[in-house]
Amino acid sequence: MANFLQNRDGSSSSHPTSLAYKGKQKQIVQGQREVFTHFVSLPLAIYPELQENLEAFQNSILGNNDKNPMKFQGTLAEMGIEKSIFVTPKALHLTVVMLKLENNESVVKAQNIIKSISSNLKHALNNRPVFIRLKGLDCMTGSLDKTRVLYAPVEEVGDEGRLLNACHVIIDAFEKAGFAGKDAKSRLKLHVTLMNASYRKDKSKKMDTFDAREIYKEFGNKDWGTYLIREAHISQRYKYDLNGYFHCCASLPFPLK
């Protein structure tokens, strides 16, 4: 069922299924060894039509659409589905690599890195725009009845591998600087997270999964649209700009024509 845009060599190791938080900054801790404060993102929230698509998806599932109510809405609690596990439309993105930038000096170095790889990025893209298509649904690990992350798979339009090449340029630069997570390139999975059980606000329920089978029946073949990748950001976790997207520490433009 997996259909995410992954490394051309076929590597497809899973993202971590459990997240812990440390300190007031709520830094992500992976495997109790790697602490991530930032990440390189490819913003998709810039597209109002995609935000509207996700809002309609959420409203249909949660019963906010009186015209076409879903048959399973009476059992949402049993399915472990609530509003808090949906991704905020204003924060939609693709993740390229998680970063450890533990002080201002590290952030400045990262900003310089993103500037320095501009020509290499353009070369990886053959100095041409790259488009992606979002189609269907899939779960990150496990089965649909016990889902932790439900996402929209990513396909590069034209299937030339240019986007993955560009991501590898970015990852290589941050790995060389010691800012990237372990095995960052092999962990690369370009996907758009739509629902994540770890976002659940009411931790007393002790539910780290949800049942996505009925959602998959209704939306498993949904076409979410085709979008131009316009730029990459160094994004700060848990800090947001006025537009609702992750705070941008630096940006790297992609070819637009």
C-alpha positions in Angstrom: 0.0 0.0 0.0 3.0 2.3 0.5 3.4 4.8 -2.3 5.5 7.6 -0.9 8.3 9.3 -2.8 11.4 7.6 -1.4 15.0 7.2 -2.3 15.7 5.8 -5.7 17.8 3.0 -4.2 14.6 1.7 -2.6 15.5 2.5 1.0 12.4 3.0 3.0 13.0 2.9 6.8 10.2 4.2 8.9 10.0 7.5 10.7 10.1 7.2 14.5 6.7 6.1 15.9 7.1 7.6 19.3 8.1 11.1 20.3 9.3 12.4 23.6 9.6 16.0 24.7 12.5 17.5 26.6 12.6 20.9 28.4 10.6 24.0 27.8 11.5 24.2 24.1 9.6 20.9 23.5 12.5 19.6 21.4 11.9 16.3 19.6 13.9 13.4 21.0 14.5 10.4 18.7 15.7 7.2 20.1 16.6 9.1 23.3 19.8 10.3 21.6 19.0 12.7 18.9 17.5 16.1 19.8 15.9 18.1 16.9 15.1 21.8 17.1 14.6 22.6 13.5 14.0 20.9 10.1 14.2 21.6 6.4 10.6 21.9 5.0 9.1 22.2 1.6 6.0 24.4 2.3 2.7 23.4 0.8 0.5 25.6 3.0 1.1 28.4 0.5 -1.6 26.8 -1.6 -5.1 27.8 -0.5 -6.7 25.0 -2.5 -4.8 22.4 -0.6 -5.7 24.0 2.7 -9.4 23.9 1.6 -9.0 20.3 0.6 -7.7 19.3 4.0 -10.4 21.4 5.8 -13.1 19.6 3.8 -11.5 16.3 4.6 -11.5 17.1 8.3 -15.1 18.4 8.3 -16.4 15.3 6.5 -14.8 13.0 9.0 -15.7 15.0 12.1 -19.3 15.5 11.1 -19.2 19.1 10.3 -20.6 18.5 6.8 -24.4 18.1 7.1 -24.9 17.6 3.4 -22.8 14.4 3.2 -22.5 12.8 6.7 -20.2 9.8 7.0 -21.8 6.6 8.2 -19.1 6.1 10.8 -19.4 9.4 12.6 -21.3 7.9 15.5 -18.3 5.8 16.4 -15.5 8.4 16.1 -14.6 8.0 19.8 -14.3 4.3 19.6 -12.1 4.8 16.5 -9.8 7.1 18.4 -10.6 10.0 16.1 -10.9 13.6 17.4 -10.0 17.0 16.0 -6.7 17.3 17.8 -5.0 14.5 15.7 -5.5 16.4 12.4 -2.7 18.5 11.0 -3.3 22.2 10.9 -3.9 23.2 7.3 -1.7 26.3 7.7 1.3 24.1 8.5 1.2 21.6 5.6 4.6 20.7 4.4 7.1 18.0 3.3 10.0 17.3 5.6 13.4 16.9 4.0 15.6 16.5 7.1 15.5 17.0 10.8 18.1 19.3 12.3 19.9 19.9 15.6 20.6 23.6 15.9 21.1 24.0 19.6 22.2 27.7 19.7 22.3 30.9 17.7 25.7 30.1 16.3 24.4 26.8 14.9 21.4 28.6 13.3 23.7 31.2 11.6 25.8 28.3 10.3 22.7 26.6 8.9 21.6 29.8 7.3 25.0 30.1 5.5 24.7 26.4 4.4 21.3 26.9 2.8 22.7 29.9 0.9 25.8 28.1 -0.2 24.0 25.1 -1.9 21.8 27.2 -4.2 23.8 26.4 -7.4 24.0 22.7 -6.5 20.3 22.6 -5.9 19.5 24.1 -9.3 21.9 21.7 -10.9 20.1 18.7 -9.2 16.8 20.1 -10.6 18.3 20.7 -14.1 17.4 24.3 -13.4 13.7 23.4 -14.1 10.6 23.7 -11.9 9.5 20.5 -10.1 5.9 19.6 -9.5 4.5 17.0 -7.1 1.1 15.2 -7.2 -0.6 14.1 -3.9 -2.8 11.1 -4.5 -4.5 8.7 -2.0 -3.9 7.8 1.6 -1.5 5.5 3.4 -0.3 4.8 7.0 3.3 5.2 8.1 3.6 2.0 10.1 1.4 -0.9 11.2 -2.1 -1.4 9.8 -5.0 0.9 9.0 -6.9 -0.3 12.1 -4.0 0.8 14.3 -2.7 3.8 12.6 -0.2 6.3 14.1 0.3 8.5 11.1 -2.1 8.8 8.1 -0.5 10.7 5.1 -0.9 11.6 1.5 1.7 9.9 -0.7 3.9 12.1 -3.0 4.6 11.5 -6.6 7.0 13.6 -8.6 5.4 14.7 -11.9 7.5 13.2 -14.7 9.1 10.7 -12.3 12.6 11.9 -13.2 14.0 11.8 -9.6 15.0 15.4 -9.7 13.2 16.3 -6.4 15.0 13.4 -4.6 18.3 14.6 -6.0 17.6 18.1 -4.7 16.7 16.7 -1.3 19.9 14.7 -1.2 21.9 17.9 -1.9 20.3 19.5 1.1 20.7 16.5 3.4 24.4 16.0 2.4 25.2 19.6 3.2 23.7 19.4 6.7 25.1 16.0 7.4 28.6 17.3 6.5 28.1 20.1 9.1 26.9 17.6 11.7 23.4 19.1 12.0 21.4 16.3 10.5 20.0 13.3 12.2 21.5 9.8 12.0 21.0 8.1 8.6 19.1 11.1 7.4 19.3 10.2 3.7 18.0 6.6 4.2 15.2 7.9 6.4 13.9 10.3 3.7 10.2 9.8 3.0 8.5 12.7 1.2 4.9 12.6 2.3 2.2 15.0 3.6 1.0 14.1 7.1 -2.8 14.5 7.5 -3.4 12.9 10.9 -1.0 11.9 13.7 -2.1 10.2 16.9 0.8 11.8 18.8 -0.9 15.1 18.4 -3.7 14.0 20.7 -4.3 16.6 23.3 -6.1 14.4 25.9 -3.2 12.2 26.9 -5.4 10.6 29.6 -7.0 8.5 26.9 -3.7 6.6 26.4 -4.5 6.0 22.7 -1.4 6.1 20.5 -3.2 4.9 17.4 -6.6 5.4 15.6 -8.7 3.3 13.3 -8.4 4.7 9.8 -10.2 1.9 7.9 -13.4 3.8 7.2 -11.5 6.9 6.3 -9.5 4.9 3.8 -12.7 3.5 2.3 -14.0 7.0 1.7 -10.8 8.8 0.7 -8.2 6.2 -0.2 -8.2 7.3 -3.9 -8.6 11.0 -3.3 -6.6 13.3 -5.6 -5.3 16.1 -3.5 -3.9 18.1 -6.4 -0.6 18.9 -8.2 1.7 21.6 -6.7 4.9 23.4 -7.6 7.7 23.2 -5.1 8.7 26.8 -4.8 11.3 26.8 -2.0 12.8 25.1 1.0 12.8 26.6 4.5 14.8 26.1 7.6 11.8 25.8 9.9 11.8 26.1 13.7 9.8 23.5 15.5 6.8 24.8 17.6 7.3 28.4 16.6 5.0 30.0 14.0 5.0 33.1 11.9 1.9 35.3 11.4 0.7 33.2 8.5 0.5 30.1 10.7 3.4 28.3 9.2 6.6 27.3 11.0 8.9 30.1 11.7 11.3 30.5 8.8 15.0 31.0 9.7 16.1 31.0 6.1 14.8 30.0 2.7 16.2 28.5 -0.5 14.3 29.2 -3.8 13.6 26.5 -6.3 13.5 27.2 -10.1 10.1 28.5 -11.0 10.4 28.6 -14.8 
